[in-house]
Amino acid sequence: MTDHPPEICRSECLLNGALEFFGDCWSLLIVRDLLQGPKKFSQILRMEEGISTGTLTNRLTRLVSLGVLERHVCENDRRAVSYELTDKGRALEPVLLEMALWMAEHTDTPFPPEDLEMLHNRARDICQTRGGS
């Protein structure tokens, strides 16, 4: 049984369900940025891919409602809001790492060697933490 609203999945295919759960690339890029730690709305808005304010607001609201993110109102400025990953959100790190490694290994897109080394090292660390080989 899943712990997300039934309207998320239109079929019993788990891959289809995962794709519908996230909806688009923006959600995964937001998760990617938040893997580095909590960020304010304005910091996320500055991601290099250039997300619009409206799209960011929509995706953050959706990710909070799905339990992937937590939303926090800053104590010193009630207008400022920050977001951080929940355990469910942090569990996406190995998925994003594998997607990035696949891209590096199966396309002609050049990637800096230090970035590839970092991705491989992080994937290895996660595997060891989970008790894998």
Backbone torsions as a table, in degrees:
resi	resn	phi	psi	omega
1	MET	NA	140.7	-178.9
2	THR	-92.7	160.4	-179.9
3	ASP	-109.8	25.6	176.0
4	HIS	-122.1	161.8	-175.7
5	PRO	-56.1	140.8	-176.5
6	PRO	-60.8	-25.5	-179.1
7	GLU	-69.5	-10.7	179.0
8	ILE	-66.3	-43.3	-174.6
9	CYS	-105.0	122.3	178.5
10	ARG	-96.0	-5.5	177.1
11	SER	-145.1	174.7	179.6
12	GLU	-89.5	0.8	177.4
13	CYS	-71.1	122.1	-177.8
14	LEU	-65.0	-37.0	178.2
15	LEU	-65.1	-43.6	176.3
16	ASN	-60.1	-42.0	178.4
17	GLY	-61.6	-41.8	178.9
18	ALA	-64.7	-42.6	179.5
19	LEU	-65.1	-40.0	177.8
20	GLU	-70.5	-32.2	179.6
21	PHE	-58.9	-44.5	-177.7
22	PHE	-89.8	-33.1	172.9
23	GLY	82.3	-34.2	-175.7
24	ASP	-170.6	175.6	-178.2
25	CYS	-69.2	-29.3	-176.4
26	TRP	-58.1	-40.9	-178.5
27	SER	-60.7	-43.1	-179.9
28	LEU	-70.0	-33.7	176.7
29	LEU	-68.7	-34.6	175.1
30	ILE	-64.4	-45.3	177.4
31	VAL	-60.2	-44.6	178.0
32	ARG	-53.1	-49.2	-177.8
33	ASP	-66.7	-35.4	-178.5
34	LEU	-78.8	-11.8	173.6
35	LEU	-63.3	-21.5	178.1
36	GLN	-80.3	-10.9	180.0
37	GLY	131.0	171.2	-179.0
38	PRO	-57.9	146.9	178.9
39	LYS	-140.9	150.2	173.2
40	LYS	-77.6	159.1	178.8
41	PHE	-51.0	-46.5	-176.7
42	SER	-63.6	-32.6	177.9
43	GLN	-70.1	-41.5	178.6
44	ILE	-65.5	-38.2	-179.1
45	LEU	-59.7	-26.6	-179.0
46	ARG	-84.9	10.9	179.9
47	MET	-56.2	147.3	-172.2
48	GLU	-63.1	-21.0	-179.0
49	GLU	-76.9	-13.7	172.7
50	GLY	78.8	54.7	178.2
51	ILE	-73.9	144.7	177.4
52	SER	-81.2	158.8	179.8
53	THR	-58.1	-46.0	-178.9
54	GLY	-63.5	-43.6	178.9
55	THR	-64.9	-42.6	179.0
56	LEU	-62.0	-45.2	178.6
57	THR	-58.3	-45.4	179.8
58	ASN	-61.5	-47.7	-177.1
59	ARG	-68.5	-40.0	178.7
60	LEU	-63.4	-43.3	178.8
61	THR	-60.1	-44.0	179.7
62	ARG	-64.6	-45.5	-178.5
63	LEU	-65.8	-33.9	174.7
64	VAL	-66.3	-44.5	-178.2
65	SER	-65.8	-26.2	178.8
66	LEU	-87.3	-3.7	178.6
67	GLY	81.7	15.7	179.3
68	VAL	-86.3	-32.4	179.9
69	LEU	-124.4	157.6	167.8
70	GLU	-114.7	142.8	179.7
71	ARG	-107.8	131.1	-179.6
72	HIS	-126.8	129.8	173.6
73	VAL	-83.5	128.3	-178.0
74	CYS	-68.5	133.1	-176.6
75	GLU	-64.8	-38.6	-175.6
76	ASN	-82.9	-12.8	177.4
77	ASP	-148.6	98.3	-174.3
78	ARG	-61.2	-16.7	177.5
79	ARG	-82.9	-20.9	-178.5
80	ALA	-86.6	137.6	-178.6
81	VAL	-128.0	140.6	174.6
82	SER	-121.8	160.4	-178.4
83	TYR	-130.5	145.7	174.4
84	GLU	-145.3	155.7	-178.8
85	LEU	-73.4	144.8	169.3
86	THR	-86.1	178.9	174.6
87	ASP	-58.1	-40.2	178.1
88	LYS	-60.4	-41.0	178.6
89	GLY	-68.8	-42.2	179.4
90	ARG	-65.0	-27.2	179.1
91	ALA	-66.7	-10.4	178.0
92	LEU	-82.1	-11.0	-176.8
93	GLU	-54.8	-49.2	-179.3
94	PRO	-63.1	-31.7	178.3
95	VAL	-64.9	-47.3	-179.9
96	LEU	-65.2	-39.0	177.6
97	LEU	-61.8	-45.3	-179.7
98	GLU	-65.0	-37.0	177.0
99	MET	-63.7	-43.3	179.6
100	ALA	-65.9	-41.6	178.6
101	LEU	-65.5	-39.6	176.7
102	TRP	-59.3	-45.3	179.7
103	MET	-58.9	-43.7	-179.1
104	ALA	-66.7	-35.8	-175.4
105	GLU	-86.1	-23.0	-171.0
106	HIS	-120.5	13.4	175.8
107	THR	-134.1	168.4	179.0
108	ASP	-90.4	8.6	-179.7
109	THR	-68.8	124.3	179.3
110	PRO	-75.7	134.5	177.2
111	PHE	-124.6	140.4	177.7
112	PRO	-59.5	134.2	-178.7
113	PRO	-54.7	-35.9	-179.4
114	GLU	-66.9	-31.6	176.2
115	ASP	-68.5	-42.8	178.2
116	LEU	-63.6	-41.5	178.5
117	GLU	-62.3	-42.5	178.6
118	MET	-61.9	-43.8	179.8
119	LEU	-62.7	-46.1	179.3
120	HIS	-62.5	-42.7	179.7
121	ASN	-63.7	-42.7	-179.7
122	ARG	-66.8	-40.9	177.8
123	ALA	-62.0	-41.5	178.0
124	ARG	-63.4	-43.4	179.3
125	ASP	-60.6	-42.7	179.8
126	ILE	-64.6	-42.2	179.6
127	CYS	-61.7	-43.2	179.3
128	GLN	-65.9	-38.9	179.1
129	THR	-63.3	-36.5	179.5
130	ARG	-80.8	-3.1	178.7
131	GLY	86.9	17.1	179.4
132	GLY	-85.9	-176.3	-179.8
133	SER	-98.6	NA	NA
